[in-house]
Amino acid sequence: MRTCKMNIRPAYCVLCAFITFLLTDCNTTQADLSKIEINPNARREGQLKLNDLVASVEYVPLETNDRCVIGQIYTYDVTPNYILVFCGKSTAVYFFDKNGRFIAQVGRKGQGPGEYNYIDHIFTDEELQRIFIRTYNPNRLNMYDFNGEYISHLPLDDYGEPTGSIKALFDNKYLVIYPNNKGKKDYTYEIRDRDYKLLGQGLRSVPYTIYGTPDGRSEGANIFLTPFDSYYRFDDKIYVKENALNDTVYSITGENTFRPEYLLGAGKYEVTTDIRSDFMGAFERLDKCVGFKEIYETAGCLLISYEYQSKVNRCYYDKQSKDLLYFPSKEGIPNDYDGGMDFWPQKQENNRLYKFYEAHLFKEHVGHANSGSNRKDNEAIKFRDFANKLKADDNPVLVVASLKKK
C-alpha cells in the first residue's frame, strides 16, 4: 500500500483475504503500515480502562423545554462553543450553546425553501456563523444563521448522480463519501470546497454485479448492503475507512491526497464482492463475516468495533505492543473514572470523544447495585449528584471525554 496523489488506478489485490487497493505515485509501502488482523473466534481480554485514556469526563445536559423535546438523536455536530442535533422522531434540528442552553430550532420539516425531510448530516461553522443541513429530500445543502433562520441553499442535483453523503466539514472543505455501489461511482471519497468545487478524489470503487433479486433486476438492490463508513479527526487530520471491500484506514493530507495509515484484515471472515453480489444469500452470509463499524484513535491505540453474528464487538489495538485486545464490557471501555456508564464514542474531534446518552439511563445506572467508581473520589460523587438531579424524560446528555495527550 502506498501514499498517492489523486491519480488512483483500479488495480487491486488480496491481502489477509481482504481487498487492498494499489495506489500510484507512492512513497509509503505496505511494510510501513501497521497490520491489524481480526479473528472473532480468537479473543484476548485487555486491561485498558477509561481512566487510562482520558484526562476528564464532562456531562452536558441539553436544556428541556416546550420548544425542544428531543427523542433519539440521529446525527449531531459539536464545536468549541455550540452543539447541533437532529432529532429523527420530530424531524427537527436544534441548536444549543456549549453548556446545553437552547438557542433555536433550525428550519422546519417540509419541502419548501429552508425546509427538509430526510436529513443526511448537519454542520456548524463558527467562523461564518452559519449552520448547514444536508438533506436528500429535497436534494440540497441548506444554510441558516445562528437564529435558525433560512438564508440560502446549494442544489446538489446540479452535481450529477449519485449524490454523495457529506460527512465532515474540515479546513473549509467537505468530505463526501459514496457507497461502493457496484462500482457505479468511480471513487468512494471526494473532497470539495465550500462552493462544492471538486478538489480531490480517492479510493477506487469495485465493480460487481448483483444477482438473485426477486424480479431479476439489480437496480436499487445494493441499498441494504451499503457499508458503514468510519471517519474521525485526530491530530488535526481526518481519517476515513470504507468498511467493506477495503482494508485500509487513510488520513487526508493538506494536499487533498489519501495517505494509507493502517491495514485491517479479517482473513476468512472477510466481506467479498461474491457476498455482496448474492442478493438472496447476503443476509445469512454477511452474518458470518466481520463487518467493521466505528474506528477511533488515541495516542496509544486504535479503538475498533465490528459486528459478527449479529453482535457488536469492541476492542483496541495497542500501537506499542501490536496486540489486539478486547474490552470485557459489551458496552465498550470500562468506566473506572467516575463510575458512570461504560463508554464507547460516537464521534471524535481530535482529543475529544463524544456520545449522547438518554437521561433515564443515568438514573438507572446509579440505582444499579453494582454501579459506582473504583476510584471512590470526587469524580464519583459528582457523577452520582448529576445523575440524581436528572429527570427520566429530560433531553439527552452529551458525554465529552477528553483524551490524555500521551
C-alpha positions in Angstrom: 0.0 0.0 0.0 1.5 3.4 -1.0 0.8 7.0 -0.5 -0.8 8.6 -3.5 -1.6 11.6 -5.4 -5.1 11.7 -6.8 -4.4 9.6 -9.9 -5.5 6.3 -8.4 -5.7 3.3 -10.7 -8.1 0.4 -10.2 -5.6 -2.4 -9.7 -6.1 -4.3 -6.5 -5.1 -7.5 -4.8 -5.9 -9.6 -1.8 -4.1 -9.0 1.5 -5.2 -11.0 4.5 -8.0 -12.2 2.3 -9.3 -8.6 2.1 -9.3 -6.4 -0.9 -6.4 -4.0 -0.9 -6.1 -1.2 -3.4 -2.8 -0.3 -5.2 -2.2 3.4 -5.5 0.3 5.2 -7.8 2.9 7.9 -7.3 3.7 6.4 -3.9 6.4 6.7 -1.2 4.8 4.6 1.6 4.9 0.8 1.2 2.7 -1.9 2.8 5.6 -2.8 5.0 5.4 0.7 6.6 1.8 0.2 7.7 0.6 -1.4 11.0 -1.4 -4.5 10.1 -4.3 -5.4 12.4 -5.9 -8.9 12.0 -9.4 -9.6 13.3 -10.3 -13.1 14.2 -13.7 -13.0 16.1 -13.1 -16.5 17.5 -9.7 -15.8 19.0 -10.2 -13.1 21.6 -7.8 -11.9 24.3 -9.1 -9.6 27.0 -7.1 -6.5 27.8 -6.8 -4.3 30.9 -7.4 -0.9 29.3 -9.9 1.3 31.1 -11.3 4.8 30.8 -9.1 6.3 33.4 -6.0 5.1 31.3 -7.3 7.1 28.3 -9.0 10.3 29.5 -7.9 13.4 31.4 -11.5 14.4 32.1 -15.2 13.5 31.6 -17.8 16.2 31.2 -21.6 15.8 31.2 -23.6 18.4 29.2 -27.4 18.0 29.6 -29.4 19.6 26.7 -32.0 22.1 28.0 -35.5 20.6 28.1 -38.4 22.9 27.4 -41.6 23.1 25.3 -39.7 24.3 22.2 -37.2 21.4 22.1 -38.3 18.0 23.3 -35.8 15.5 21.9 -36.0 11.8 21.5 -33.4 9.8 19.6 -30.6 11.9 18.2 -29.8 10.7 14.7 -26.8 12.9 13.9 -25.1 15.9 15.6 -22.2 18.3 15.4 -20.1 19.7 18.3 -17.9 22.7 18.0 -16.0 24.6 20.8 -19.0 26.8 21.5 -22.1 25.0 20.1 -24.0 21.8 19.9 -26.2 21.0 16.9 -28.5 17.9 17.0 -31.0 16.3 14.7 -33.9 14.5 16.3 -35.3 11.9 14.0 -38.6 11.4 15.7 -39.7 15.0 15.4 -37.6 15.6 12.2 -36.2 18.8 13.7 -32.8 20.3 14.1 -32.0 22.1 17.4 -29.2 24.5 18.3 -27.6 24.8 21.7 -24.6 26.6 23.2 -21.7 24.6 24.6 -23.4 24.4 28.1 -26.5 22.9 26.6 -28.6 26.0 26.7 -31.3 26.0 24.0 -30.8 28.7 21.3 -33.1 27.9 18.4 -34.8 25.4 16.2 -33.2 25.4 12.8 -35.6 25.5 9.9 -38.5 23.0 9.8 -39.9 19.9 8.2 -41.2 20.2 4.7 -40.1 20.6 1.1 -40.2 24.3 0.6 -37.4 26.9 0.9 -35.4 26.2 4.0 -37.3 23.0 4.8 -36.2 19.4 4.9 -37.5 15.8 5.2 -34.6 13.3 5.0 -31.5 14.7 6.7 -28.1 13.2 6.0 -25.8 15.4 8.1 -25.6 18.7 9.9 -22.7 21.1 10.5 -21.9 24.3 12.4 -19.5 26.8 11.0 -18.4 29.2 13.9 -16.2 31.3 11.7 -19.1 32.2 9.3 -21.8 32.0 12.0 -23.7 29.6 9.8 -25.5 26.2 10.1 -25.6 23.8 7.2 -28.1 20.9 6.8 -27.5 18.4 4.0 -30.9 16.9 3.1 -31.8 14.3 0.5 -35.4 15.4 0.2 -35.1 17.9 -1.3 -31.5 17.1 -2.5 -29.6 20.1 -1.4 -27.4 21.8 1.2 -29.4 24.4 3.2 -27.7 27.3 5.0 -29.1 29.1 8.1 -28.0 31.8 10.5 -27.4 31.2 14.2 -31.0 32.2 14.9 -32.1 29.2 12.9 -33.4 31.3 10.0 -33.0 30.1 6.4 -30.6 32.0 4.2 -30.0 30.0 1.0 -29.2 26.6 -0.4 -26.9 24.8 -2.8 -28.9 22.5 -5.2 -26.9 19.2 -5.2 -28.8 17.7 -8.2 -26.6 20.1 -10.3 -23.6 17.9 -9.5 -24.8 14.6 -11.0 -25.8 11.2 -9.7 -25.4 9.5 -7.5 -25.1 12.3 -4.9 -22.7 11.5 -2.0 -23.1 11.9 1.7 -21.4 15.0 3.1 -19.8 13.6 6.3 -17.5 16.2 7.6 -16.7 19.9 7.3 -13.0 20.5 7.9 -10.4 23.1 7.0 -13.1 24.9 4.9 -13.7 21.8 2.9 -16.3 19.0 2.7 -15.6 15.3 2.9 -18.1 13.5 0.6 -18.5 9.7 0.8 -20.2 7.4 -1.7 -21.3 3.9 -1.0 -19.4 1.3 -3.1 -22.5 0.7 -5.2 -21.3 -1.9 -7.8 -18.6 0.4 -9.0 -21.1 2.9 -10.4 -19.2 5.8 -8.9 -15.5 5.9 -9.8 -14.3 6.9 -6.4 -15.5 6.4 -2.8 -14.3 9.7 -1.5 -14.4 13.3 -2.7 -13.0 16.5 -1.2 -14.9 19.6 -2.2 -14.5 23.3 -1.4 -17.3 25.5 0.1 -18.6 26.2 -3.4 -18.7 22.4 -3.9 -15.9 22.6 -6.5 -14.1 19.2 -6.7 -10.6 19.4 -5.1 -9.6 15.7 -5.0 -10.8 12.1 -5.2 -9.6 8.9 -3.6 -10.1 5.1 -3.4 -11.5 3.4 -6.5 -14.8 1.7 -6.2 -15.0 -2.1 -7.0 -17.3 -3.2 -9.9 -19.5 -6.2 -9.3 -23.0 -7.5 -10.3 -25.9 -8.2 -8.1 -27.9 -11.4 -8.9 -30.8 -13.3 -7.5 -33.2 -10.5 -6.9 -36.9 -11.5 -7.0 -37.7 -9.5 -10.1 -34.4 -10.3 -11.8 -33.2 -6.7 -11.7 -30.3 -5.4 -9.7 -31.0 -1.6 -9.8 -31.5 -0.4 -6.2 -30.7 -3.9 -4.8 -27.5 -2.6 -3.3 -29.1 -0.3 -0.7 -29.4 -2.9 2.1 -25.7 -3.8 1.6 -24.4 -0.3 2.0 -21.5 -0.5 4.4 -20.8 1.6 7.5 -18.3 4.4 6.9 -15.8 5.4 9.6 -14.4 8.9 9.8 -12.8 10.8 12.7 -10.4 13.7 13.3 -7.2 13.1 15.2 -4.0 15.2 15.3 -5.9 17.7 13.1 -6.3 15.3 10.3 -9.4 13.5 9.0 -9.2 9.7 8.9 -11.5 7.5 6.8 -12.3 3.9 6.1 -15.0 2.4 3.8 -15.8 -0.7 5.8 -16.5 -3.2 3.0 -14.3 -4.2 0.1 -11.4 -2.2 1.5 -8.9 -2.9 4.3 -7.2 0.5 4.8 -7.6 3.4 7.1 -6.5 6.6 5.3 -5.6 10.0 6.5 -6.4 13.0 4.3 -3.4 15.3 3.8 -3.4 19.1 3.4 -2.8 18.5 -0.3 -6.1 16.6 -0.6 -4.4 13.2 -1.0 -5.2 10.0 0.8 -2.4 8.5 2.8 -2.7 4.9 4.0 -2.1 4.5 7.7 -3.4 1.1 8.9 -4.4 -2.2 7.4 -7.3 -4.1 8.9 -7.8 -7.7 7.8 -10.3 -10.4 8.7 -9.0 -13.5 6.9 -11.7 -16.0 6.1 -14.3 -13.6 7.7 -13.8 -11.0 5.0 -16.6 -9.3 3.1 -16.1 -10.1 -0.6 -17.7 -9.0 -3.9 -19.1 -12.5 -4.1 -21.1 -12.0 -0.9 -22.2 -8.5 -1.9 -23.4 -9.8 -5.3 -25.6 -12.5 -3.8 -28.9 -10.7 -3.1 -30.9 -13.6 -1.6 -28.0 -15.1 0.4 -26.3 -11.9 1.5 -28.0 -11.5 4.9 -27.1 -15.1 6.0 -23.6 -14.9 4.6 -22.8 -11.4 6.0 -23.8 -12.6 9.5 -20.7 -14.9 9.3 -18.5 -12.0 8.3 -16.7 -9.3 10.2 -18.4 -6.0 9.4 -16.3 -3.2 10.6 -18.1 -0.3 12.3 -16.5 2.6 14.2 -12.8 3.3 14.3 -11.3 6.0 16.6 -7.7 6.8 17.7 -5.8 7.8 20.8 -2.1 8.4 21.3 -1.6 4.8 22.3 -4.2 2.8 20.5 -6.9 2.4 17.9 -10.5 1.8 19.2 -12.2 -0.7 16.8 -15.7 -2.1 16.8 -17.1 -4.7 14.4 -20.2 -6.8 14.0 -20.1 -10.6 13.9 -23.1 -13.0 14.1 -25.4 -10.0 14.9 -23.3 -9.0 17.9 -21.1 -5.9 18.2 -17.6 -6.5 19.5 -15.4 -3.7 20.9 -11.6 -4.0 21.0 -8.4 -2.0 20.8 -5.1 -2.2 19.0 -2.1 -1.3 21.2 0.3 0.7 19.0 3.3 -0.2 21.1 2.8 -3.9 21.8 0.9 -4.5 18.4 -1.7 -6.6 20.3 -5.4 -6.7 19.6 -7.3 -6.9 22.9 -10.9 -6.9 23.8 -12.8 -4.9 26.4 -14.6 -7.1 29.0 -17.7 -4.9 28.8 -20.1 -5.3 25.9 -20.7 -1.6 26.1 -17.1 -0.7 25.5 -14.5 0.9 27.7 -15.0 0.1 31.4 -15.6 3.3 33.3 -13.3 3.5 36.3 -13.1 7.2 36.0 -16.3 8.2 37.8 -18.4 5.1 38.0 -20.6 6.2 35.1 -21.8 4.1 32.2 -19.1 2.1 30.3 -18.2 4.3 27.3 -18.0 3.9 23.6 -17.7 7.1 21.4 -20.0 8.1 18.5 -17.7 10.9 17.3 -14.1 12.1 17.6 -12.8 15.6 17.2 -9.1 15.5 17.9 -8.6 14.8 21.6 -12.4 14.8 22.4 -14.7 11.8 22.2 -18.4 12.4 22.2 -21.5 10.3 22.9 -25.1 11.1 23.7 -27.0 9.1 26.4 -30.7 9.3 27.2 -31.3 10.9 30.6 -33.1 7.9 32.1 -30.0 5.7 31.7 -28.1 7.8 34.2 -30.7 7.2 36.9 -31.0 3.5 36.1 -27.2 3.2 36.3 -26.9 5.0 39.6 -29.6 2.8 41.0 -27.9 -0.4 40.0 -26.4 -2.4 42.9 -23.0 -2.8 41.1 -22.6 0.8 39.9 -20.0 3.1 41.4 -16.4 4.1 40.8 -13.4 2.1 41.6 -11.7 5.4 42.4 -14.1 6.4 45.2 -13.2 10.0 44.9 -14.8 13.3 44.0 -15.5 12.3 40.4 -17.8 9.5 41.5 -19.6 11.8 43.9 -20.1 14.4 41.1 -21.4 11.8 38.8 -24.0 10.5 41.3 -25.1 14.0 42.2 -25.5 14.9 38.5 -27.4 11.7 37.7 -29.8 12.1 40.7 -30.7 15.6 39.5 -31.9 14.4 36.1 -35.5 13.6 35.3 -36.1 10.4 33.3 -37.8 12.4 30.5 -35.2 15.1 30.2 -33.4 15.7 26.9 -30.3 13.6 26.2 -27.0 14.3 27.8 -23.8 14.8 25.8 -20.8 13.0 27.4 -17.4 14.6 26.5 -14.3 12.5 27.2 -11.1 14.5 26.8 -8.1 12.2 25.9 -4.8 12.3 27.6 -2.1 13.6 25.2 0.2 10.7 26.0 
